[in-house]
């Protein structure tokens, strides 16, 4: 199943969906105490493994974090080869004063924005389909 590559189609049909909850980025060196089903993403770096998990779990596990975010999924099936999608929505969010951290997975792009900017971010992203 191939994803969409046409930027105009992607922008008009991306339909952002807010995944309810507060999410945090933590660095861990030992994943054995965390159920893999509770991890949204993990990425190995030289300095440690970054994980994205629900804030409640991070608090329960006493993990450090400094950024509480909302998770927005662009529901359009975008191709990993698509050109310009990330640039377009990140520029629009930047113009609105909203930082974003982007994860491109096989089917969808996922955007983590500051929790307090959730509604504004959804509004900005929805303008593409107007």
The first five atom37 places (N, CA, C, CB, O) and aatype in JSON, in Angstrom:
{
  "aatype": [20, 20, 20, 20, 20, 20, 20, 20, 20, 20, 20, 20, 20, 20, 20, 20, 20, 20, 20, 20, 20, 20, 20, 20, 20, 20, 20, 20, 20, 20, 20, 20, 20, 20, 20, 20, 20, 20, 20, 20, 20, 20, 20, 20, 20, 20, 20, 20, 20, 20, 20, 20, 20, 20, 20, 20, 20, 20, 20, 20, 20, 20, 20, 20, 20, 20, 20, 20, 20, 20, 20, 20, 20, 20, 20, 20, 20, 20, 20, 20, 20, 20, 20, 20, 20, 20, 20, 20, 20, 20, 20, 20, 20, 20, 20, 20, 20, 20, 20, 20, 20, 20, 20, 20, 20, 20, 20, 20, 20, 20, 20, 20, 20, 20, 20, 20, 20, 20, 20, 20, 20, 20, 20, 20, 20, 20, 20, 20, 20, 20],
  "atom_mask": [
    [1, 1, 1, 1, 1],
    [1, 1, 1, 1, 1],
    [1, 1, 1, 1, 1],
    [1, 1, 1, 1, 1],
    [1, 1, 1, 1, 1],
    [1, 1, 1, 1, 1],
    [1, 1, 1, 1, 1],
    [1, 1, 1, 1, 1],
    [1, 1, 1, 1, 1],
    [1, 1, 1, 1, 1],
    [1, 1, 1, 1, 1],
    [1, 1, 1, 1, 1],
    [1, 1, 1, 1, 1],
    [1, 1, 1, 1, 1],
    [1, 1, 1, 1, 1],
    [1, 1, 1, 1, 1],
    [1, 1, 1, 1, 1],
    [1, 1, 1, 1, 1],
    [1, 1, 1, 1, 1],
    [1, 1, 1, 1, 1],
    [1, 1, 1, 1, 1],
    [1, 1, 1, 1, 1],
    [1, 1, 1, 1, 1],
    [1, 1, 1, 1, 1],
    [1, 1, 1, 1, 1],
    [1, 1, 1, 1, 1],
    [1, 1, 1, 1, 1],
    [1, 1, 1, 1, 1],
    [1, 1, 1, 1, 1],
    [1, 1, 1, 1, 1],
    [1, 1, 1, 1, 1],
    [1, 1, 1, 1, 1],
    [1, 1, 1, 1, 1],
    [1, 1, 1, 1, 1],
    [1, 1, 1, 1, 1],
    [1, 1, 1, 1, 1],
    [1, 1, 1, 1, 1],
    [1, 1, 1, 1, 1],
    [1, 1, 1, 1, 1],
    [1, 1, 1, 1, 1],
    [1, 1, 1, 1, 1],
    [1, 1, 1, 1, 1],
    [1, 1, 1, 1, 1],
    [1, 1, 1, 1, 1],
    [1, 1, 1, 1, 1],
    [1, 1, 1, 1, 1],
    [1, 1, 1, 1, 1],
    [1, 1, 1, 1, 1],
    [1, 1, 1, 1, 1],
    [1, 1, 1, 1, 1],
    [1, 1, 1, 1, 1],
    [1, 1, 1, 1, 1],
    [1, 1, 1, 1, 1],
    [1, 1, 1, 1, 1],
    [1, 1, 1, 1, 1],
    [1, 1, 1, 1, 1],
    [1, 1, 1, 1, 1],
    [1, 1, 1, 1, 1],
    [1, 1, 1, 1, 1],
    [1, 1, 1, 1, 1],
    [1, 1, 1, 1, 1],
    [1, 1, 1, 1, 1],
    [1, 1, 1, 1, 1],
    [1, 1, 1, 1, 1],
    [1, 1, 1, 1, 1],
    [1, 1, 1, 1, 1],
    [1, 1, 1, 1, 1],
    [1, 1, 1, 1, 1],
    [1, 1, 1, 1, 1],
    [1, 1, 1, 1, 1],
    [1, 1, 1, 1, 1],
    [1, 1, 1, 1, 1],
    [1, 1, 1, 1, 1],
    [1, 1, 1, 1, 1],
    [1, 1, 1, 1, 1],
    [1, 1, 1, 1, 1],
    [1, 1, 1, 1, 1],
    [1, 1, 1, 1, 1],
    [1, 1, 1, 1, 1],
    [1, 1, 1, 1, 1],
    [1, 1, 1, 1, 1],
    [1, 1, 1, 1, 1],
    [1, 1, 1, 1, 1],
    [1, 1, 1, 1, 1],
    [1, 1, 1, 1, 1],
    [1, 1, 1, 1, 1],
    [1, 1, 1, 1, 1],
    [1, 1, 1, 1, 1],
    [1, 1, 1, 1, 1],
    [1, 1, 1, 1, 1],
    [1, 1, 1, 1, 1],
    [1, 1, 1, 1, 1],
    [1, 1, 1, 1, 1],
    [1, 1, 1, 1, 1],
    [1, 1, 1, 1, 1],
    [1, 1, 1, 1, 1],
    [1, 1, 1, 1, 1],
    [1, 1, 1, 1, 1],
    [1, 1, 1, 1, 1],
    [1, 1, 1, 1, 1],
    [1, 1, 1, 1, 1],
    [1, 1, 1, 1, 1],
    [1, 1, 1, 1, 1],
    [1, 1, 1, 1, 1],
    [1, 1, 1, 1, 1],
    [1, 1, 1, 1, 1],
    [1, 1, 1, 1, 1],
    [1, 1, 1, 1, 1],
    [1, 1, 1, 1, 1],
    [1, 1, 1, 1, 1],
    [1, 1, 1, 1, 1],
    [1, 1, 1, 1, 1],
    [1, 1, 1, 1, 1],
    [1, 1, 1, 1, 1],
    [1, 1, 1, 1, 1],
    [1, 1, 1, 1, 1],
    [1, 1, 1, 1, 1],
    [1, 1, 1, 1, 1],
    [1, 1, 1, 1, 1],
    [1, 1, 1, 1, 1],
    [1, 1, 1, 1, 1],
    [1, 1, 1, 1, 1],
    [1, 1, 1, 1, 1],
    [1, 1, 1, 1, 1],
    [1, 1, 1, 1, 1],
    [1, 1, 1, 1, 1],
    [1, 1, 1, 1, 1],
    [1, 1, 1, 1, 1],
    [1, 1, 1, 1, 1],
    [1, 1, 1, 1, 1]
  ],
  "atom_positions": [
    [[0.84, -1.18, 0.0], [0.0, 0.0, 0.0], [0.89, 1.24, 0.0], [-0.96, 0.0, 1.22], [1.61, 1.5, 0.96]],
    [[0.83, 1.98, -1.08], [1.68, 3.16, -1.22], [1.0, 4.4, -0.66], [2.05, 3.38, -2.68], [-0.21, 4.57, -0.76]],
    [[1.82, 5.25, -0.05], [1.31, 6.5, 0.48], [1.26, 7.58, -0.59], [2.15, 6.96, 1.65], [1.85, 7.45, -1.66]],
    [[0.54, 8.64, -0.27], [0.38, 9.78, -1.19], [1.67, 10.59, -1.25], [-0.8, 10.68, -0.75], [2.31, 10.82, -0.22]],
    [[2.04, 11.02, -2.46], [3.23, 11.84, -2.66], [2.9, 13.27, -3.08], [4.13, 11.21, -3.7], [3.71, 14.17, -2.88]],
    [[1.73, 13.48, -3.66], [1.36, 14.8, -4.18], [1.13, 15.78, -3.02], [0.1, 14.7, -5.07], [0.22, 15.57, -2.21]],
    [[1.93, 16.83, -2.95], [1.87, 17.76, -1.82], [0.51, 18.43, -1.71], [2.95, 18.82, -1.96], [-0.01, 18.57, -0.6]],
    [[-0.08, 18.85, -2.82], [-1.38, 19.51, -2.76], [-2.45, 18.59, -2.18], [-1.81, 19.99, -4.15], [-3.26, 19.01, -1.36]],
    [[-2.45, 17.33, -2.61], [-3.42, 16.37, -2.08], [-3.15, 16.12, -0.59], [-3.36, 15.04, -2.87], [-4.08, 16.07, 0.21]],
    [[-1.89, 15.98, -0.23], [-1.53, 15.75, 1.17], [-2.02, 16.89, 2.07], [-0.01, 15.6, 1.31], [-2.62, 16.65, 3.11]],
    [[-1.76, 18.11, 1.64], [-2.14, 19.27, 2.46], [-3.65, 19.41, 2.6], [-1.56, 20.55, 1.87], [-4.15, 19.75, 3.67]],
    [[-4.38, 19.14, 1.53], [-5.83, 19.29, 1.57], [-6.53, 18.16, 2.31], [-6.38, 19.37, 0.17], [-7.66, 18.32, 2.76]],
    [[-5.86, 17.02, 2.44], [-6.53, 15.86, 3.03], [-5.84, 15.33, 4.29], [-6.61, 14.76, 2.03], [-6.09, 14.19, 4.69]],
    [[-4.98, 16.13, 4.92], [-4.22, 15.59, 6.04], [-5.04, 15.4, 7.31], [-3.07, 16.49, 6.34], [-4.64, 14.61, 8.16]],
    [[-6.16, 16.07, 7.5], [-7.09, 15.88, 8.62], [-6.4, 15.57, 9.95], [-8.05, 14.77, 8.29], [-6.29, 14.41, 10.33]],
    [[-5.93, 16.59, 10.64], [-5.25, 16.36, 11.92], [-6.18, 15.79, 12.98], [-4.64, 17.66, 12.42], [-7.33, 16.22, 13.12]],
    [[-5.68, 14.82, 13.72], [-6.45, 14.2, 14.81], [-5.66, 14.33, 16.1], [-6.75, 12.69, 14.51], [-4.49, 13.94, 16.17]],
    [[-6.29, 14.88, 17.11], [-5.66, 15.03, 18.42], [-5.81, 13.71, 19.18], [-6.29, 16.22, 19.23], [-6.93, 13.25, 19.43]],
    [[-4.7, 13.1, 19.54], [-4.7, 11.9, 20.37], [-4.73, 12.36, 21.83], [-3.44, 10.98, 20.07], [-3.77, 12.96, 22.31]],
    [[-5.81, 12.08, 22.51], [-6.03, 12.6, 23.86], [-4.93, 12.12, 24.81], [-7.41, 12.18, 24.39], [-4.5, 10.97, 24.77]],
    [[-4.49, 13.04, 25.65], [-3.49, 12.72, 26.66], [-2.33, 13.7, 26.62], [-2.98, 11.31, 26.47], [-2.19, 14.49, 25.68]],
    [[-1.51, 13.64, 27.63], [-0.28, 14.43, 27.71], [0.89, 13.49, 27.48], [-0.16, 15.17, 29.09], [0.95, 12.41, 28.08]],
    [[1.81, 13.89, 26.62], [2.93, 13.04, 26.24], [4.24, 13.75, 26.54], [2.85, 12.67, 24.74], [4.35, 14.97, 26.45]],
    [[5.25, 12.94, 26.92], [6.55, 13.49, 27.27], [7.66, 12.7, 26.6], [6.74, 13.51, 28.79], [7.5, 11.53, 26.26]],
    [[8.79, 13.38, 26.42], [10.0, 12.78, 25.88], [10.94, 12.54, 27.05], [10.67, 13.7, 24.77], [11.24, 13.45, 27.82]],
    [[11.41, 11.31, 27.19], [12.32, 10.96, 28.28], [13.52, 10.23, 27.69], [11.6, 10.07, 29.35], [13.43, 9.61, 26.63]],
    [[14.64, 10.3, 28.39], [15.82, 9.53, 28.0], [16.01, 8.44, 29.03], [17.1, 10.44, 27.88], [16.03, 8.68, 30.24]],
    [[16.15, 7.21, 28.52], [16.36, 6.07, 29.41], [17.53, 5.24, 28.89], [15.07, 5.19, 29.51], [17.83, 5.23, 27.7]],
    [[18.19, 4.57, 29.79], [19.27, 3.67, 29.41], [18.87, 2.21, 29.56], [20.51, 3.95, 30.24], [19.56, 1.32, 29.07]],
    [[17.74, 1.98, 30.25], [17.27, 0.61, 30.49], [15.77, 0.56, 30.2], [17.58, 0.14, 31.96], [14.98, 1.18, 30.91]],
    [[15.39, -0.17, 29.16], [13.98, -0.28, 28.79], [13.28, -1.47, 29.45], [13.86, -0.4, 27.28], [12.09, -1.67, 29.24]],
    [[14.0, -2.25, 30.24], [13.42, -3.49, 30.78], [12.28, -3.26, 31.77], [14.5, -4.29, 31.45], [11.47, -4.15, 31.98]],
    [[12.21, -2.08, 32.37], [11.15, -1.81, 33.35], [9.92, -1.16, 32.71], [11.69, -0.91, 34.46], [8.98, -0.8, 33.41]],
    [[9.94, -1.01, 31.39], [8.84, -0.35, 30.69], [8.22, -1.33, 29.7], [9.32, 0.95, 29.96], [8.92, -1.92, 28.88]],
    [[6.91, -1.48, 29.79], [6.19, -2.34, 28.85], [6.26, -1.7, 27.47], [4.71, -2.55, 29.3], [5.88, -0.54, 27.31]],
    [[6.72, -2.42, 26.49], [6.87, -1.87, 25.14], [5.54, -1.36, 24.59], [7.46, -2.93, 24.19], [5.53, -0.45, 23.77]],
    [[4.42, -1.94, 25.02], [3.11, -1.49, 24.56], [2.76, -0.09, 25.07], [2.04, -2.48, 25.0], [1.86, 0.55, 24.54]],
    [[3.47, 0.37, 26.1], [3.24, 1.71, 26.65], [4.1, 2.77, 25.99], [3.5, 1.71, 28.14], [3.93, 3.96, 26.27]],
    [[5.02, 2.37, 25.13], [5.93, 3.31, 24.47], [5.36, 3.7, 23.12], [7.35, 2.7, 24.3], [5.06, 2.84, 22.29]],
    [[5.2, 5.01, 22.89], [4.72, 5.51, 21.6], [5.85, 5.4, 20.58], [4.22, 6.98, 21.73], [5.63, 4.98, 19.44]],
    [[7.05, 5.79, 20.98], [8.21, 5.75, 20.11], [9.46, 5.58, 20.95], [8.29, 7.02, 19.25], [9.54, 6.09, 22.06]],
    [[10.43, 4.88, 20.41], [11.75, 4.93, 21.01], [12.77, 5.03, 19.9], [12.02, 3.69, 21.9], [12.63, 4.43, 18.83]],
    [[13.81, 5.8, 20.18], [14.85, 6.05, 19.21], [16.19, 6.01, 19.92], [14.64, 7.4, 18.48], [16.41, 6.73, 20.88]],
    [[17.08, 5.15, 19.43], [18.39, 5.02, 20.05], [19.33, 6.09, 19.52], [18.98, 3.63, 19.79], [19.48, 6.28, 18.32]],
    [[19.97, 6.79, 20.45], [21.02, 7.74, 20.13], [22.25, 7.33, 20.93], [20.58, 9.22, 20.45], [22.15, 6.54, 21.87]],
    [[23.37, 7.88, 20.57], [24.62, 7.56, 21.27], [24.51, 7.87, 22.77], [25.79, 8.35, 20.66], [25.03, 7.13, 23.6]],
    [[23.83, 8.96, 23.1], [23.75, 9.41, 24.49], [22.73, 8.65, 25.33], [23.41, 10.88, 24.53], [22.79, 8.69, 26.56]],
    [[21.81, 7.97, 24.69], [20.75, 7.25, 25.4], [19.59, 6.99, 24.47], [20.29, 8.04, 26.65], [19.61, 7.39, 23.31]],
    [[18.57, 6.33, 24.98], [17.38, 6.03, 24.19], [16.28, 7.02, 24.57], [16.91, 4.57, 24.41], [15.89, 7.12, 25.74]],
    [[15.79, 7.74, 23.57], [14.67, 8.65, 23.78], [13.38, 7.87, 23.62], [14.72, 9.86, 22.78], [13.22, 7.11, 22.66]],
    [[12.46, 8.05, 24.56], [11.13, 7.45, 24.43], [10.08, 8.54, 24.54], [10.91, 6.35, 25.52], [10.27, 9.55, 25.22]],
    [[8.96, 8.32, 23.87], [7.78, 9.16, 24.04], [6.74, 8.28, 24.69], [7.28, 9.77, 22.65], [6.38, 7.22, 24.17]],
    [[6.26, 8.74, 25.84], [5.25, 7.99, 26.59], [4.25, 8.98, 27.21], [5.91, 7.11, 27.7], [4.47, 10.19, 27.2]],
    [[3.17, 8.43, 27.74], [2.2, 9.28, 28.44], [2.86, 9.84, 29.7], [0.9, 8.48, 28.79], [3.66, 9.17, 30.36]],
    [[2.51, 11.06, 30.01], [3.07, 11.75, 31.17], [2.8, 10.96, 32.46], [2.48, 13.16, 31.28], [3.67, 10.87, 33.32]],
    [[1.61, 10.41, 32.59], [1.26, 9.66, 33.8], [2.23, 8.5, 34.04], [-0.17, 9.14, 33.7], [2.62, 8.23, 35.17]],
    [[2.61, 7.82, 32.97], [3.55, 6.71, 33.1], [4.94, 7.22, 33.49], [3.63, 5.91, 31.79], [5.6, 6.63, 34.35]],
    [[5.36, 8.31, 32.87], [6.67, 8.88, 33.23], [6.69, 9.28, 34.7], [6.99, 10.12, 32.33], [7.68, 9.05, 35.4]],
    [[5.59, 9.87, 35.17], [5.51, 10.24, 36.59], [5.57, 8.99, 37.48], [4.2, 11.04, 36.87], [6.28, 8.97, 38.49]],
    [[4.83, 7.96, 37.1], [4.82, 6.71, 37.87], [6.22, 6.09, 37.94], [3.83, 5.71, 37.26], [6.63, 5.56, 38.97]],
    [[6.95, 6.15, 36.82], [8.28, 5.56, 36.75], [9.37, 6.52, 37.25], [8.59, 5.15, 35.33], [10.55, 6.17, 37.28]],
    [[8.95, 7.73, 37.65], [9.87, 8.76, 38.15], [10.95, 9.12, 37.11], [10.55, 8.28, 39.44], [12.12, 9.28, 37.43]],
    [[10.5, 9.25, 35.85], [11.41, 9.64, 34.76], [11.41, 11.15, 34.6], [11.01, 8.96, 33.44], [10.37, 11.79, 34.79]],
    [[12.55, 11.71, 34.26], [12.66, 13.15, 34.04], [12.16, 13.51, 32.65], [14.12, 13.6, 34.22], [12.33, 12.76, 31.69]],
    [[11.54, 14.68, 32.56], [11.11, 15.26, 31.29], [11.01, 16.76, 31.48], [9.75, 14.65, 30.79], [10.89, 17.24, 32.61]],
    [[11.06, 17.5, 30.4], [10.98, 18.95, 30.51], [9.94, 19.55, 29.58], [12.34, 19.57, 30.23], [9.75, 20.77, 29.56]],
    [[9.27, 18.72, 28.82], [8.37, 19.2, 27.78], [7.11, 18.34, 27.79], [9.05, 19.17, 26.39], [7.18, 17.14, 27.56]],
    [[5.96, 18.97, 28.05], [4.69, 18.25, 28.02], [4.0, 18.63, 26.72], [3.78, 18.6, 29.28], [3.76, 19.8, 26.43]],
    [[3.68, 17.6, 25.94], [3.15, 17.87, 24.61], [1.81, 17.19, 24.36], [4.13, 17.44, 23.57], [1.4, 16.27, 25.08]],
    [[1.17, 17.68, 23.31], [-0.01, 17.03, 22.75], [0.46, 16.3, 21.5], [-1.17, 18.07, 22.43], [1.42, 16.72, 20.85]],
    [[-0.22, 15.23, 21.17], [0.12, 14.41, 20.01], [-0.96, 14.56, 18.95], [0.29, 12.91, 20.41], [-2.12, 14.25, 19.2]],
    [[-0.58, 15.04, 17.79], [-1.5, 15.21, 16.67], [-1.04, 14.3, 15.53], [-1.55, 16.71, 16.2], [0.13, 14.31, 15.15]],
    [[-1.96, 13.51, 15.02], [-1.67, 12.64, 13.88], [-2.3, 13.23, 12.63], [-2.18, 11.2, 14.14], [-3.47, 13.59, 12.64]],
    [[-1.53, 13.32, 11.56], [-2.09, 13.69, 10.26], [-2.61, 12.38, 9.66], [-1.0, 14.4, 9.32], [-1.82, 11.49, 9.34]],
    [[-3.93, 12.27, 9.5], [-4.54, 10.99, 9.17], [-4.38, 10.56, 7.72], [-5.97, 11.03, 9.51], [-4.72, 9.43, 7.38]],
    [[-3.87, 11.43, 6.86], [-3.62, 11.05, 5.48], [-2.44, 10.08, 5.43], [-3.35, 12.3, 4.59], [-1.48, 10.25, 6.17]],
    [[-2.52, 9.07, 4.57], [-1.42, 8.12, 4.42], [-0.38, 8.75, 3.5], [-1.92, 6.74, 3.85], [-0.48, 8.68, 2.27]],
    [[0.62, 9.35, 4.11], [1.66, 10.04, 3.36], [2.81, 9.09, 3.05], [2.18, 11.27, 4.14], [3.16, 8.24, 3.86]],
    [[3.37, 9.24, 1.88], [4.53, 8.45, 1.49], [5.76, 8.98, 2.22], [4.75, 8.49, -0.05], [5.89, 10.18, 2.45]],
    [[6.65, 8.08, 2.56], [7.92, 8.51, 3.15], [8.76, 9.28, 2.13], [8.71, 7.29, 3.67], [9.73, 9.95, 2.5]],
    [[8.41, 9.18, 0.86], [9.12, 9.9, -0.2], [8.48, 11.24, -0.56], [9.19, 9.04, -1.44], [8.99, 11.95, -1.42]],
    [[7.38, 11.58, 0.1], [6.7, 12.85, -0.19], [7.64, 14.01, 0.12], [5.39, 12.96, 0.63], [8.37, 14.0, 1.11]],
    [[7.59, 15.02, -0.73], [8.46, 16.19, -0.57], [7.63, 17.4, -0.19], [9.26, 16.46, -1.87], [6.68, 17.75, -0.89]],
    [[7.99, 18.05, 0.9], [7.41, 19.33, 1.26], [6.35, 19.33, 2.33], [6.85, 19.91, 0.09], [6.01, 20.4, 2.83]],
    [[5.82, 18.19, 2.7], [4.75, 18.16, 3.7], [5.23, 18.69, 5.05], [4.21, 16.74, 3.87], [4.61, 19.59, 5.62]],
    [[6.31, 18.14, 5.55], [6.83, 18.59, 6.84], [7.19, 20.06, 6.8], [8.06, 17.77, 7.24], [6.91, 20.8, 7.74]],
    [[7.81, 20.49, 5.71], [8.19, 21.91, 5.58], [6.96, 22.81, 5.6], [8.97, 22.13, 4.27], [6.98, 23.87, 6.23]],
    [[5.89, 22.39, 4.93], [4.68, 23.22, 4.86], [4.01, 23.37, 6.22], [3.69, 22.62, 3.87], [3.73, 24.49, 6.65]],
    [[3.76, 22.25, 6.9], [3.04, 22.4, 8.17], [3.95, 22.95, 9.27], [2.46, 21.07, 8.61], [3.46, 23.66, 10.15]],
    [[5.24, 22.64, 9.24], [6.11, 23.19, 10.29], [6.29, 24.7, 10.11], [7.49, 22.48, 10.27], [6.39, 25.43, 11.09]],
    [[6.32, 25.17, 8.86], [6.4, 26.62, 8.61], [5.13, 27.31, 9.1], [6.63, 26.9, 7.1], [5.2, 28.38, 9.71]],
    [[3.98, 26.71, 8.83], [2.72, 27.31, 9.28], [2.64, 27.35, 10.8], [1.52, 26.52, 8.71], [2.21, 28.34, 11.38]],
    [[3.07, 26.28, 11.44], [3.07, 26.27, 12.91], [4.08, 27.28, 13.45], [3.39, 24.86, 13.44], [3.81, 27.96, 14.44]],
    [[5.23, 27.38, 12.81], [6.25, 28.34, 13.22], [5.73, 29.77, 13.12], [7.5, 28.18, 12.37], [5.95, 30.58, 14.03]],
    [[5.05, 30.08, 12.03], [4.46, 31.42, 11.86], [3.46, 31.73, 12.96], [3.79, 31.54, 10.49], [3.27, 32.89, 13.32]],
    [[2.81, 30.7, 13.49], [1.85, 30.88, 14.58], [2.52, 30.84, 15.95], [0.77, 29.8, 14.5], [1.86, 30.93, 16.98]],
    [[3.85, 30.71, 15.96], [4.59, 30.68, 17.22], [4.51, 29.36, 17.96], [4.09, 31.76, 18.11], [4.64, 29.32, 19.18]],
    [[4.28, 28.26, 17.22], [4.13, 26.95, 17.83], [5.3, 26.05, 17.43], [2.77, 26.3, 17.42], [5.55, 25.83, 16.25]],
    [[6.02, 25.55, 18.43], [7.09, 24.6, 18.13], [6.47, 23.24, 17.81], [8.09, 24.49, 19.33], [5.37, 22.92, 18.27]],
    [[7.19, 22.46, 17.03], [6.69, 21.11, 16.74], [7.84, 20.14, 16.63], [5.85, 21.11, 15.45], [8.92, 20.46, 16.13]],
    [[7.58, 18.94, 17.09], [8.52, 17.83, 16.97], [7.8, 16.78, 16.14], [8.98, 17.26, 18.38], [6.71, 16.34, 16.49]],
    [[8.42, 16.38, 15.05], [7.75, 15.55, 14.05], [8.35, 14.15, 14.0], [7.85, 16.2, 12.67], [9.56, 13.96, 14.04]],
    [[7.45, 13.17, 13.91], [7.84, 11.79, 13.7], [7.12, 11.32, 12.45], [7.5, 10.88, 14.95], [5.89, 11.36, 12.38]],
    [[7.87, 10.87, 11.46], [7.27, 10.3, 10.26], [7.31, 8.79, 10.4], [8.0, 10.78, 8.96], [8.39, 8.19, 10.44]],
    [[6.14, 8.17, 10.47], [6.06, 6.72, 10.51], [5.62, 6.23, 9.13], [5.07, 6.23, 11.63], [5.48, 7.04, 8.21]],
    [[5.41, 4.94, 8.97], [5.12, 4.39, 7.64], [3.82, 4.95, 7.06], [5.03, 2.88, 7.72], [3.78, 5.32, 5.89]],
    [[2.76, 5.03, 7.86], [1.46, 5.48, 7.35], [1.19, 6.96, 7.54], [0.39, 4.7, 8.01], [0.57, 7.59, 6.68]],
    [[1.64, 7.52, 8.65], [1.23, 8.88, 8.99], [2.39, 9.7, 9.57], [0.08, 8.85, 9.98], [3.4, 9.15, 10.02]],
    [[2.21, 11.0, 9.53], [3.11, 11.92, 10.23], [2.47, 12.26, 11.57], [3.38, 13.22, 9.38], [1.25, 12.42, 11.67]],
    [[3.3, 12.35, 12.59], [2.83, 12.63, 13.94], [3.57, 13.87, 14.43], [3.07, 11.4, 14.9], [4.78, 13.99, 14.29]],
    [[2.81, 14.78, 15.01], [3.36, 16.07, 15.44], [3.13, 16.22, 16.94], [2.7, 17.25, 14.65], [2.01, 16.03, 17.43]],
    [[4.17, 16.54, 17.65], [4.07, 16.8, 19.08], [4.27, 18.3, 19.28], [5.13, 15.96, 19.9], [5.31, 18.85, 18.94]],
    [[3.25, 18.94, 19.84], [3.26, 20.39, 20.05], [3.09, 20.65, 21.55], [2.14, 21.1, 19.22], [2.6, 19.78, 22.27]],
    [[3.49, 21.84, 22.02], [3.28, 22.14, 23.44], [1.8, 21.97, 23.8], [3.76, 23.57, 23.77], [0.92, 22.4, 23.06]],
    [[1.54, 21.35, 24.92], [0.18, 21.06, 25.37], [-0.72, 22.29, 25.28], [0.19, 20.53, 26.81], [-1.87, 22.2, 24.83]],
    [[-0.21, 23.41, 25.71], [-1.03, 24.63, 25.75], [-1.33, 25.19, 24.35], [-0.34, 25.68, 26.58], [-2.15, 26.1, 24.23]],
    [[-0.7, 24.66, 23.32], [-0.91, 25.14, 21.95], [-1.75, 24.18, 21.11], [0.42, 25.36, 21.26], [-1.86, 24.35, 19.9]],
    [[-2.34, 23.18, 21.74], [-3.06, 22.13, 21.0], [-4.14, 22.69, 20.09], [-3.66, 21.15, 21.96], [-4.15, 22.43, 18.89]],
    [[-5.06, 23.46, 20.66], [-6.2, 23.97, 19.87], [-5.72, 24.86, 18.73], [-7.17, 24.75, 20.77], [-6.21, 24.76, 17.61]],
    [[-4.78, 25.73, 19.02], [-4.26, 26.63, 17.99], [-3.56, 25.84, 16.88], [-3.29, 27.65, 18.61], [-3.7, 26.17, 15.7]],
    [[-2.82, 24.8, 17.25], [-2.13, 23.98, 16.26], [-3.12, 23.27, 15.35], [-1.22, 22.95, 16.96], [-2.93, 23.23, 14.13]],
    [[-4.18, 22.71, 15.91], [-5.22, 22.05, 15.11], [-5.86, 23.05, 14.16], [-6.31, 21.41, 16.03], [-6.11, 22.74, 12.99]],
    [[-6.11, 24.25, 14.66], [-6.69, 25.31, 13.81], [-5.76, 25.64, 12.64], [-6.95, 26.59, 14.66], [-6.22, 25.74, 11.5]],
    [[-4.49, 25.81, 12.91], [-3.5, 26.11, 11.85], [-3.45, 24.99, 10.84], [-2.09, 26.34, 12.46], [-3.45, 25.25, 9.63]],
    [[-3.41, 23.75, 11.3], [-3.33, 22.61, 10.39], [-4.6, 22.44, 9.56], [-3.06, 21.33, 11.18], [-4.53, 22.05, 8.39]],
    [[-5.74, 22.74, 10.14], [-7.01, 22.63, 9.42], [-7.13, 23.67, 8.3], [-8.17, 22.78, 10.38], [-7.91, 23.48, 7.37]],
    [[-6.39, 24.75, 8.38], [-6.46, 25.79, 7.34], [-6.01, 25.24, 5.98], [-5.59, 26.99, 7.72], [-6.45, 25.75, 4.95]],
    [[-5.16, 24.22, 5.97], [-4.7, 23.66, 4.7], [-5.83, 23.02, 3.89], [-3.62, 22.63, 4.97], [-5.77, 22.99, 2.66]],
    [[-6.85, 22.52, 4.59], [-7.94, 21.86, 3.88], [-9.09, 22.79, 3.56], [-8.44, 20.7, 4.68], [-10.08, 22.39, 2.94]],
    [[-8.97, 24.03, 3.99], [-10.07, 25.0, 3.77], [-10.1, 25.47, 2.33], [-9.91, 26.22, 4.7], [-10.95, 26.28, 1.96]]
  ]
}
